[in-house]
Amino acid sequence: MWTRRQFTASLTALAQPAAPRPNIVILLADDLGWRDVGFHGGRTPTPNIDRIAREGLELQRCYAFPFCSPTRSALLTGRMPIRYGMVFTVIRPWSPHGLPVEEHLLPETLQALGYQTACIGKWHLGHAHRRLLPNARGFNHFYGHVNADIHYDSHRHMGGLDWQRNGVSVEEDGYSTTLLAKEAVNWIRRRDKTKPFFLYLPFNAVHTPLSAPDDVMFKYRHLPQAKWRVLAGAIDAMDGAVGQVLDTLEREGVARDTLVLFLSDNGGALAQGSDNSPLRGSKGTTYEGGIRVPAAIRFPGRIAPGTRSQQVVAVTDLFPTLVSAIGGSPMGKKPLDGLNLWPQLSGATIVAREPLFFGVKSNERADYRYAALHGEWKLIRTVEQGKIGAAEYLFHLPTDPAEAKDVRDANPAKARELSAALDQWLTLHPDGDILSSTRPHPGWIPPTDYATAVRPD
């Protein structure tokens, strides 16, 4: 039997509103190299990005895909992009397809949990049909562009305007990174403060065609190469945008109730001046420099500040991990490939996992690069145009992080094991084309406005 006091206390507890769920902010850089951040010793100071690592957890083994569309799709679905035919390359301006509408996305789960959601930045997951666009995929608000490599100031891609707000084209002056930060800050300030929020902020920086504001780039006039100066200016501007978001969370009084994740969508492009050292390779390769990305996560009171983790984290893990961190569960019907690693990120012991797989097609040649990563071991397979068969190499990452010494002959059983697992993974690709053409058909004409070129039904 309850006493009167216990009964009254229980009624009072039931009458109290449930504590709001934490907010989530994902800050996604484009083509940022392993050593392009300050906390990895980069030549460009990144105090705001470093702050996330200093006040949270640095993910030292975070893996994305070699190109951006596969990474973005894996992040938002929690499923390997090979399952829906988006693993080997990116969505092109002439591509009629996108991330299949049958895939359930992270913002859709969060909307069902009562979140208001915004995508502010680069989409690059399909633009030819309205059902492929962010507003139809779980985002209440969208501002930014749907293709890659837009011009930072004119906001055009191949001559067509690619800048919109919720499906309506916007002609406005300004450097894209600056405009994205302004939109994000305003959206946070004007949000419904009775609900938690999810902000997905995928920058187009530091993707080509790289540019930076003159006043910012002037700070790096001492750098000996012109491409380094431009890259440094673009990184600096993006770091400033990150700082604006972090400062806004503080001013709004929600910093302690907000999980902030920063990462890059793939490795840096060496031709643009990025630095992936000491890792081998670049964007578009399956070496560590192409797929192992700078990443950090901050969640005050839930993650110990100033810590580092050697837990292998794949971009597919982010959906289940983030949803678990805010006390929810993914709501899609299809099984996820990603793991819930929230216990490991919040202090539990590192866990072993099944192999991770990566694949990419060269833009210029009919070459393929694959990788199978399992704990300490990494198998690289290359299939080159004009050559019969495939070449395979095995690396032991703890003793050879630069992937310089092939140890396949000394470890034939491990090489065979990973090669067979890679073969099995490749069978997951659905029927249909392996990839979209990397060159437009001679008859394709770019639209003058990508928003108005969308098929409505």
N, C-alpha and C positions, 0 to 999 in steps of 0.2 A: 504493500500500500504506500502510495506517495503521501507525503505530508502536504499541507496547504502551501508551505513555502516552496517545496519542490515543484508542485503543480503550477504555481504562479510563475516560477522561474522558467519552466518549460514553455509556457504560453508566451512569455516575453521573448524567449529565444526564437520561437517560431514567427513572431511578429517582426523580428529584425530582418532587414533585407540582407540577402546573401552578399558576402564580400565580392566586389567585382573581380573578374579575372584579370590577370596581368595583361599589359599591352605587348605587342611584338613589333619590332622594327628590323627589317632586313635591308642592309646596305650592300649592294652588289656592284663591285667595280668591273670594268670591262677591259680585259687584256692586261691586268696589273701583274707584274712579275713578282717572283718570290722575294727578290731583294729590292723591290721598288718601294718598300715601306720602311719607315724609320726603325721599327722594332726588329727588323732583320738587317739593319746596317746600311740602308739605302742612301744614295747620294742626295736625295731630296727629303728634307724634314717633313714628317707627317704627324705632328703632335696630337691631332684629334683622333686619327685612326689608332695611334699608339696608346691613346688614353683608354680606348676600349680594351686593348690587351692588358694595359697596366692595372685597370680596375676590374678586370675579369680574367678570362682564361684564354691563352693562346693555343690554338689547335695546330700542332706541329705536323700532323699527318692528315690533312684534309684534302680530299681528292675530288676534282671536278672532271669534266670531259675536255678533250682538246679544242673544241669549238663551243660557241656560246648557245646556240639553240638547243643542243642536247643537254647542256648543263641546266638551262632554265626550265626545260621540260621535266628533267629529273627532280629538280628542286621542288617544283610545284605539284608533281604527281606522287613522288615517293617511289616511282617505278622506273625500271631501266628503260631508256628510250629506244633500245632495240626492239622492245615488245610492240611499239607502235610506229616503227619505221623512221625514227628521227635520230639515229645514232651517228651516221657517218659524215654528215655535213649540216649546213644551216638552211633555214628558210630563205629562199632568194626572192627578189622583188617580183619575178615572173612566176613564182610558185603558186599554184592554185590551192595547195593543201596547207595544213597547219597541225597543231596539236589536236588529236582527235577529240571530238566533243563527247565521246563515250568515257574519256578519262576524267576522273574526279580530282579537283584541285584543292590545294591547301586553303585558299580563301573561301571556298564553298563550305568546307568543314567549319571554318571560323565564323562565317556568317550564320551557320546553323547554331553555333554556340553563343550568338548574340553580338558578334563583333561587327563594327563598321570597317570597311576595307578600302584601301586605295593602292593603285599601281601608278607610280609617278616616275616616268623614265622610259627606258627602252623595252619594248615588248618582244618582238622578234620570234613569235610563236604562231604566226599566221595572220594574214591581213586581207585576204581576198573575199571573205564572207563575214558578215556581221556576227555569226555564231562563233567565229574564231577569235573575236576581239575581247579585250579584258572585261568590258562591261557585261559580256555574256558568259564570263568564266569565273564569276564570284567576286568581282571588284565593283563596289558601288561608285567609285570615282577613278577615272583614268585621265592622265595628262602626260603627253610626251610623244613618242614616235613608234611606228610599228616595224620599221626596217632597221638594218644595221647601218653603220658608217654614214650617218647624216652629216651635213656641214654644220659645224658648231654654232655659226652665226646666222646663216640664211635658213637653216633647218630644212634643207632640201636634200633629196636623195635621187641621184641620176636626173636631176633637173626638176623633179616633182616635189611639191610641198609635202613634208611629212612631219607635221606638228599639229596636234589636236588636243581638244579637251572634250572627253565623252562623245567622240564621234564627229565633232564639229571642228573643222580646220581653224587654226589660229595663226594669223600673221602678226608677229611681234618681234621687236628688236631685242637682242640680248644674247649673251653667250649661254649655250644650252645648260651647262652645269649650274650656272648662277640662277637661271630660270627654274630649273628643277628644284633647287634648294628653296627658292622663294615659295614655290607651290606647296612643297612639303611642309614648310613652316606654317603657311597660312592654313593648310588643311588641318594640321594638328591643333592650331589655335581655335578654329571654327568648328571643330568636331562636336558631336553630341557627347557632352561630358558625363552623361549617365550610362554610357556604354564603353566597353573596352574597344581598342582599335588595333588594326593591323596595317602597317605601312610597309609596302614593298617598294623600295627606291633603287631601281637598277640604272645606274649612270651609264651614259654612252662613253664617258671618259674611262680609259685613255685609248679608245679605239681610233683607227684611222677614219677620216682624214684629219690627223692630229693638228690641233691648234690650241693656243692659249692666249689669254688677255695680255696685251703688251706690258701693262704695269706689273703683272705677276711674273711674266717671263723675264723682265728686266732684273729681277732679283737673282737670276741665275746666269747673268752675262759672263761670269767667271768660268763657266763650264766650257771645255775646249771644243766640243762638237755641237753643231747647230741642233741636231736631233735630240741631244741630251737637254738642251735649253728648252726646247718646245715641250718635251716630255715632262721635264721638271715643272714647268708652268702649269701644265694640265693636271699633274698630280697635286700640286699645291692648291689649285682651284678646287679640286675635288675634296681634298682634306678640309679646306675651308667650309665647303658645303656640309660635310659630315659634322664639323664643329657647330654650324648653325642648328642642325637637327638636335645635337646633344644639348646645346644651350637652351633650345626651346623646351625640351623635356624637363630641364631644370626649372625654367621659369614657370612652366605650367604645373609644377609640383608633382610630376608623375615619373621622374627619373628612377626612383626606387621601385616603382611598380611596372617597369618596362624592361623587357628582355631585348637587348640590342645585339644583332649578329652582323659582322662584317666579313666579307670574303670576296675573292675574285672569281670570275666565271671560267677562267682557264689561265694558263701560264702567260707570261709576257711575250710580246713579239720582239725578238732580238733586232730585227731590221728597223724597228721604230726606236731603238735605244734602250729597251727594257733590259733588266738584269735579273736573270734567274739563278745566278751562281749561289752556292756551289753545285746546283743541280744541272744535269745535262738536258739539252733540248730547249724547245720553244713552243709557243702556241702552234697547234696543228700537228704536234707529235705526241707519241705515247710515252716518251721518256718523262722522268719526274718533272723536268722543267716545263712540260706542256700540261700536266694534269695535277701536280701538287701545288696548292695555292695558299697564299697568305690568308689567315682566317683567325678571328677572335670573337669571343662571345662574352657579354657582360650582363649580369642579372644580380643586382645588389641583394645581399642577404641569402641568395640561393647558390651563388658560385663564389668561391674564395678568390679574392683579388690577387693579381700578380702571380697566377699559377700557369703551368704549362701541362699539356697532355700529349702523350704519345699514342693515344687511342686512334686507331685508323677510323676515320670518319669519311663516309662517302656523301656526296651531295644528295643522294637518294634517302639518306638517313634523316635529313633535316625536317621533312614533313612530320614523321611520327615522333621525332625527338622534341620538336617545338610544341606540338600539340600536347604531348605528355607533360612538358614543363609548365603548361598553364592549366593542367588538371583535366584535360579532355582526351578524346580518342578519335582517330581518323574515322570518317563516316562513309568513305567510298565502298563500293561493293567488290571491287577487284582487289586481290591480295597485293600488299606492298612488298617491294624488294628491300626497302630501307629498314633499318633496325631502329628501335627506340633506344638511343644511347644517353638519354637524360640521366640515368643513374651514374653512368661513367663520367659525364661532364660535371655532375654535381658532387663528385667525390668518391664514387665506388671504384673498385679495382678494374683495370683494363680487361676487356674480354677479347678472345680470339673470334674470328669470323670467317665465313666462307670467302672464297676468292672474289675479287672485284675484276671486272673486265672493261676494256676500253677499245674503241676502234675509230679510225678516221680515214677519210680519203683525201689524197692530195688535191688541191685546187687545180693544179696545172697538169697533172699526169694521172694516168689510170693506176696509181699506186695506192696500196692500203697499208696502214700501220695498225697493229693490234698489240694489246698487252693483257696479261693475266697477273694480278697482284695477289699474293697470299702470304700475309705476315711478313717475314723477312725476305721472301723470294719474289722475283719479278721476271716473267718471261716476256720477251719482245719478239713479235713476228712481223716480218715485212714481206709483202708481195709486190714485186716491181714489174713495171711494164717491160715486155720483151724478154723476161726471164722465166724459165720453167721452174715451177715449184716455189717454195717459200723458204726464207732464211729465218732461223730462230736463234735467240741468244738468251742466256740465263744470267741474272745478276743477283748477288747477295747484298741487299741494301745496307745492312748495318756496317759491313766492312767496306762497302763500295757505293757510297751514296751518289757518286757521279756516274754510275753505270759505265765504268770504263773497262772492266775486266769480265769477259765472258767465261762463266764457270760451268757451262753446260756439259762439257766432256767429263768433268769431275763429279757431276751430280746428274747422271742420266735418268735416274728414276724420277727425280723431282721435275726435270724438264719434260719427261713424257706425261707425267701427271697433269701439269699445267697446260700442256699442249692439248691433251684430250679434253680438259675442262673448257678450254677456249673453243674447241670445235663444237662442243655441246651448246655453248652460249650462242654461237653463230646461228644455230638452228632456230632460235627464238624469233628471228626476223619474220614478219608477216609476209604473205603473198603480196606481189606488186613490185614496183620499182625499188631497187636497193637504195637509190638516192635521187634527189632532184638534180637536174643538169646544173653544172657549175658555170655554164655560159648561156646567155639568153638565145632563144631561137631567133634566126635572122629577121623574122617577121614581128617580133615583140616590140611594142612601143610603150615606153614608160608613161604612166599617167601624169598629168600636170598637177594632180592633187590626189594623194593616196586615200584620204578620207572619203571623198566623193566617188572614188572608183570601187568602193566596197559593194559586193552584191548584197542586197537587202534580204533575199529569201532564197 
